[in-house]
Amino acid sequence: MIETATDAKTRDAYRAAHYERSRAFGELLNWLGRKSPSR
């Protein structure tokens, strides 16, 4: 399958959204880890 410019844009946008989501999730885990006294 030939990749068009639109496909590249969609893939980049999806990758950026996934990166932001995983980064935010990591920050949330770090915040919960700091808040919890057990760890």
C-alpha positions as CSV (number, residue, x, y, z in Angstrom):
1,M,0.0,0.0,0.0
2,I,1.3,3.4,-0.9
3,E,1.4,5.9,1.9
4,T,0.0,9.4,1.1
5,A,0.6,12.7,2.8
6,T,-2.7,12.3,4.6
7,D,-1.8,8.9,5.9
8,A,1.5,10.3,7.2
9,K,-0.3,13.2,8.9
10,T,-2.8,10.9,10.5
11,R,-0.1,8.6,11.7
12,D,1.9,11.4,13.2
13,A,-1.1,12.9,14.9
14,Y,-2.0,9.5,16.3
15,R,1.6,9.0,17.5
16,A,1.6,12.5,19.1
17,A,-1.7,11.9,20.8
18,H,-0.5,8.5,22.1
19,Y,2.7,10.1,23.4
20,E,0.8,12.8,25.2
21,R,-1.6,10.3,26.7
22,S,1.2,8.0,28.0
23,R,3.2,11.0,29.3
24,A,0.2,12.3,31.2
25,F,-0.5,8.8,32.5
26,G,3.1,8.5,33.7
27,E,2.9,11.8,35.5
28,L,-0.3,10.7,37.2
29,L,1.4,7.5,38.4
30,N,4.4,9.5,39.6
31,W,2.0,11.8,41.5
32,L,0.1,8.9,43.1
33,G,3.4,7.3,44.0
34,R,4.6,10.5,45.8
35,K,1.3,10.9,47.5
36,S,1.2,7.3,48.8
37,P,3.3,6.9,52.0
38,S,3.6,3.1,51.5
39,R,6.2,3.5,48.7
